[in-house]
Amino acid sequence: MSTWLRSSRIAAILLSVIRVYVGWVFLSAGWSKVFGPEPFNAIGFLKGAISKSSGEHPSVQQWYANFLENFAIPNVELFNFLVPAGEVLVGIGLIFGIFTRFSSLMGAFLNFSFLFAGTISVNPNLIIMEFLILASGMNAGRYGIDSYLKPLLNKATSNSSKTQSIS
């Protein structure tokens, strides 16, 4: 299965569809935060997540609530920038197949952050799709800009290795 996922052209086509879909979800979410009618402010979301950390069956673990309360809220302006910028960049990266695996990894990081904050939504579905992209190696970016970047990166790496061996 993993060989097929990493080398098959049919898998590359299916992965491209998944990649573009996940990218569109991220780009849409980030775009609405950046260009929406109201400026994005994460404070309500962060406080809501903290409130879900108490009670008989908390959906947010205490360690994450502590992180939100002691780091995220005091630095909310940073999060107000990072969340929409991250969503837009992940979206662009996945839609166009630019640094596909890294974009997918960063998307999974955002999805896990939202899950830790007690928000289910589409996050588990996106994480499964992102893991498929990660498991596929370079095949998920075969029909994207990565296919043009890979030879350039390989050449740069090869030249760097030759230079180091000469020294």
Number of C-alpha atoms within 10 A of each C-alpha: 5 11 8 13 21 18 16 14 15 12 17 23 16 13 23 23 14 20 29 18 17 23 27 19 18 26 24 16 16 22 16 15 21 19 11 10 8 9 11 18 15 18 18 10 14 18 16 14 24 23 16 17 20 13 8 6 9 14 19 19 17 14 11 16 23 13 12 20 16 11 11 19 17 12 13 16 14 12 19 18 15 12 19 22 17 19 26 24 20 29 29 19 27 33 26 18 25 21 19 28 25 15 26 27 17 17 26 22 13 19 23 18 14 17 18 17 24 20 17 14 11 11 18 16 12 23 20 12 19 26 14 19 28 20 15 22 16 21 27 31 29 21 17 20 17 22 17 13 14 15 11 12 12 11 12 12 12 12 12 11 11 11 10 9 8 6 5
